[in-house]
């Protein structure tokens, strides 16, 4: 995190609920403003749209996966670079499952059914 972010984090960390350990909505908004980032830029690193980020900053509930990412981010366990690399990483290609459930790619299904009794 940047130097100004560390000071902001220490202030925010004192206001964190011990149960959820996620900063409250006002602290999230203040932290984003200290970083001088738009809602779109700040929240996109967590895979969140600007609209959802705005709702979180207004006090709406944060889903557990996002809350975990926020906690790891504010605890300094993951960085901006980690989040951006994870976002750019390609997803695995899905494999179609044949009717028998063997996980064989769909292109091979036809030849298997032709041979199978």
C-alpha positions as CSV (number, residue, x, y, z in Angstrom):
1,X,0.0,0.0,0.0
2,X,1.1,3.6,-0.5
3,X,2.4,5.6,2.5
4,X,-0.8,7.7,2.7
5,X,-2.8,4.5,2.5
6,X,-1.0,3.0,5.5
7,X,-1.9,6.0,7.7
8,X,-5.5,5.9,6.5
9,X,-5.6,2.1,7.2
10,X,-4.4,2.6,10.8
11,X,-7.2,5.1,11.3
12,X,-9.8,2.8,9.6
13,X,-8.5,-0.3,11.4
14,X,-9.4,1.3,14.8
15,X,-13.1,1.6,13.6
16,X,-13.4,-2.0,12.3
17,X,-16.0,-4.3,13.8
18,X,-14.3,-7.3,15.6
19,X,-16.8,-9.7,14.1
20,X,-16.6,-8.8,10.4
21,X,-13.3,-7.0,10.4
22,X,-14.5,-4.9,7.4
23,X,-14.3,-1.1,7.7
24,X,-17.6,0.6,7.9
25,X,-19.1,2.3,4.9
26,X,-17.9,5.8,5.8
27,X,-14.3,4.5,6.4
28,X,-14.3,2.7,3.0
29,X,-15.4,5.9,1.3
30,X,-12.8,7.9,3.1
31,X,-10.0,5.4,2.2
32,X,-11.0,5.5,-1.4
33,X,-10.9,9.3,-1.4
34,X,-7.5,9.3,0.3
35,X,-6.2,7.1,-2.6
36,X,-7.8,9.7,-4.9
37,X,-9.6,7.0,-7.0
38,X,-13.0,6.9,-8.5
39,X,-15.5,4.3,-7.4
40,X,-15.1,2.5,-10.6
41,X,-11.3,2.2,-10.3
42,X,-11.3,1.4,-6.6
43,X,-14.0,-1.3,-6.6
44,X,-13.0,-2.9,-9.8
45,X,-9.9,-4.3,-8.2
46,X,-12.2,-6.4,-6.0
47,X,-14.4,-7.5,-9.0
48,X,-17.2,-5.1,-8.0
49,X,-19.1,-2.7,-10.3
50,X,-19.3,1.0,-9.5
51,X,-23.0,0.6,-8.7
52,X,-22.3,-2.1,-6.1
53,X,-19.3,-0.2,-4.7
54,X,-21.6,2.9,-4.2
55,X,-24.1,0.7,-2.3
56,X,-21.3,-0.6,0.0
57,X,-20.2,3.0,0.7
58,X,-23.8,3.8,1.5
59,X,-23.9,1.1,4.1
60,X,-25.5,-1.8,2.2
61,X,-24.3,-5.3,3.1
62,X,-21.0,-6.5,1.6
63,X,-21.1,-10.2,0.4
64,X,-18.7,-12.5,2.3
65,X,-16.3,-13.0,-0.7
66,X,-15.8,-9.3,-1.1
67,X,-15.5,-8.8,2.6
68,X,-12.7,-11.4,2.7
69,X,-10.9,-9.6,-0.1
70,X,-11.3,-6.2,1.7
71,X,-9.9,-7.7,4.9
72,X,-6.9,-9.2,3.2
73,X,-6.3,-5.9,1.3
74,X,-6.6,-3.7,4.4
75,X,-4.4,-6.1,6.4
76,X,-1.7,-5.8,3.8
77,X,-1.8,-9.5,2.9
78,X,-2.7,-8.8,-0.7
79,X,-1.7,-5.8,-2.7
80,X,-3.1,-3.8,-5.7
81,X,-0.7,-5.8,-7.9
82,X,-2.0,-9.1,-6.6
83,X,-5.6,-8.1,-7.3
84,X,-4.9,-6.8,-10.8
85,X,-2.9,-10.0,-11.7
86,X,-5.8,-12.2,-10.4
87,X,-8.3,-10.2,-12.5
88,X,-6.3,-10.5,-15.7
89,X,-5.7,-14.3,-15.2
90,X,-7.7,-16.3,-17.7
91,X,-10.4,-18.6,-16.4
92,X,-10.3,-22.3,-17.1
93,X,-12.2,-23.5,-20.0
94,X,-15.4,-25.5,-19.1
95,X,-15.6,-29.1,-20.2
96,X,-19.0,-30.4,-21.3
97,X,-20.0,-33.6,-19.5
98,X,-21.4,-36.4,-21.5
99,X,-24.7,-38.0,-20.4
100,X,-22.8,-40.8,-18.6
101,X,-21.1,-38.1,-16.6
102,X,-17.5,-38.9,-17.5
103,X,-16.4,-35.3,-18.1
104,X,-15.4,-36.0,-21.7
105,X,-15.2,-32.9,-24.0
106,X,-18.4,-32.4,-26.0
107,X,-16.5,-33.0,-29.3
108,X,-15.7,-36.6,-28.3
109,X,-19.2,-37.4,-27.1
110,X,-20.5,-38.2,-30.5
111,X,-17.8,-40.8,-31.3
112,X,-18.2,-42.4,-27.9
113,X,-22.0,-42.8,-28.3
114,X,-21.4,-44.2,-31.8
115,X,-19.2,-47.0,-30.3
116,X,-21.0,-47.6,-27.1
117,X,-23.8,-50.2,-27.1
